[in-house]
């Protein structure tokens, strides 16, 4: 599990976070270890941290164990990240609103490559919209995964 990068730019952080979310290796990582690593990426401000939206990306214990039985692992390639139109419009209409929480909405697109025992595998396109907190003078942190993708 990669450590959170020391980045203060929302799109760059969101791209790194998406890559982390879409990558796993059941061959050498337990579900609990995966969750602990993901928690390190979260904002430390409880008012803005939606851990349930992030931890919900990890399969339940039974499914994780079945994936581990098959040595399932995945890598991700991020192709792009951007501020969705609705976020840009809201920011343009009220630029000072961002100064309360400094949470930016970023949509990230990419591809996840999955492999398992005996040469099995596949790939699929991925998209996720993340809420990233980037306070001035601090590194960014993940606040939440948005419930739906906003292009």
C-alpha positions in Angstrom: 0.0 0.0 0.0 1.6 3.3 -1.1 1.8 6.1 1.5 -0.1 9.3 0.7 2.0 11.6 -1.4 3.0 15.0 -0.1 1.0 17.0 -2.7 -0.8 20.2 -2.3 -2.6 20.3 -5.7 -6.1 18.7 -5.7 -6.1 17.0 -9.1 -2.6 15.5 -8.6 -3.6 14.1 -5.2 -6.9 12.8 -6.5 -5.1 11.0 -9.3 -2.8 9.3 -6.8 -5.7 8.5 -4.5 -7.6 6.8 -7.4 -4.6 4.8 -8.3 -4.4 3.6 -4.7 -8.1 2.8 -4.5 -7.9 0.7 -7.7 -4.8 -1.2 -6.7 -4.6 -4.2 -4.4 -2.8 -7.4 -3.9 -4.5 -10.2 -1.9 -1.3 -12.3 -2.2 0.5 -10.3 0.4 -2.0 -7.9 1.9 -4.8 -8.7 4.3 -8.1 -6.9 4.1 -7.3 -5.2 7.5 -3.9 -4.0 6.2 -5.5 -2.7 3.0 -8.0 -0.7 5.1 -5.3 0.6 7.4 -3.3 1.8 4.5 -6.3 3.5 2.9 -7.1 5.3 6.2 -3.7 7.0 6.1 -4.9 8.9 3.0 -7.9 10.3 4.9 -8.3 13.8 6.2 -7.8 14.0 10.0 -10.8 16.4 10.3 -13.8 14.2 11.4 -16.3 16.8 10.2 -15.2 16.2 6.6 -14.0 12.6 6.6 -16.5 10.1 5.1 -14.6 6.9 5.9 -17.6 4.7 5.0 -17.5 5.9 1.4 -13.8 5.0 1.1 -13.8 1.8 3.1 -16.8 0.6 1.2 -14.6 0.2 -1.8 -12.9 -2.8 -0.2 -14.8 -6.1 -0.5 -16.3 -7.7 2.6 -14.1 -10.2 4.5 -15.6 -13.3 2.8 -15.1 -12.0 -0.7 -11.6 -10.7 0.2 -10.7 -14.3 1.4 -12.1 -15.8 -1.8 -10.1 -13.3 -3.9 -7.0 -14.2 -1.8 -7.6 -17.9 -2.5 -7.2 -17.0 -6.2 -4.2 -14.7 -5.7 -6.1 -11.8 -7.1 -4.3 -8.6 -7.6 -4.9 -5.4 -9.5 -2.9 -2.4 -10.8 -4.2 0.8 -12.0 -3.3 3.3 -14.7 -4.8 6.8 -14.3 -5.4 8.5 -17.6 -6.7 11.9 -16.4 -8.3 13.9 -13.7 -10.4 17.1 -13.8 -12.8 19.3 -11.9 -16.3 18.4 -13.0 -18.3 21.2 -14.6 -20.8 21.5 -11.7 -17.9 22.1 -9.2 -16.3 24.7 -11.5 -19.6 26.5 -11.8 -20.3 26.4 -8.1 -16.8 27.8 -7.4 -17.2 30.5 -10.0 -20.6 31.5 -8.4 -19.2 31.7 -4.9 -15.4 31.6 -4.8 -15.2 32.2 -1.1 -17.2 29.0 -0.3 -14.1 26.9 -0.7 -12.4 28.6 2.2 -14.5 26.9 4.9 -13.3 23.3 4.3 -11.0 23.6 1.2 -12.6 20.5 -0.3 -12.2 20.1 -4.0 -14.3 17.8 -6.2 -12.2 15.9 -8.8 -13.2 13.2 -11.2 -10.5 10.7 -12.2 -10.6 8.3 -15.1 -8.3 5.3 -15.7 -8.1 1.6 -16.3 -7.8 -1.3 -13.7 -5.9 -4.4 -14.7 -6.9 -7.5 -12.6 -5.1 -10.9 -12.6 -5.4 -14.1 -10.7 -4.1 -17.7 -10.7 -3.4 -19.7 -13.8 -3.1 -16.7 -16.0 -6.6 -15.3 -15.5 -7.2 -11.6 -15.8 -8.9 -8.7 -17.4 -9.1 -5.0 -17.5 -11.9 -2.4 -17.2 -12.2 1.3 -17.4 -12.7 3.1 -14.1 -14.0 6.5 -13.1 -14.4 7.9 -9.6 -15.3 11.3 -8.2 -13.3 12.2 -5.1 -13.6 14.9 -2.5 -10.1 16.1 -1.7 -9.2 18.4 1.1 -6.3 20.7 0.3 -5.9 23.4 3.0 -3.3 26.2 2.2 0.1 25.3 3.4 -0.8 21.6 4.0 -0.7 18.4 1.9 -4.0 17.2 0.5 -6.0 14.4 2.0 -8.9 12.3 0.9 -12.3 13.3 2.4 -14.7 11.1 0.5 -15.8 9.2 -2.6 -18.7 10.9 -4.2 -21.8 8.7 -4.5 -22.0 9.2 -8.3 -19.6 10.2 -11.0 -20.0 13.7 -12.3 -18.3 14.3 -15.6 
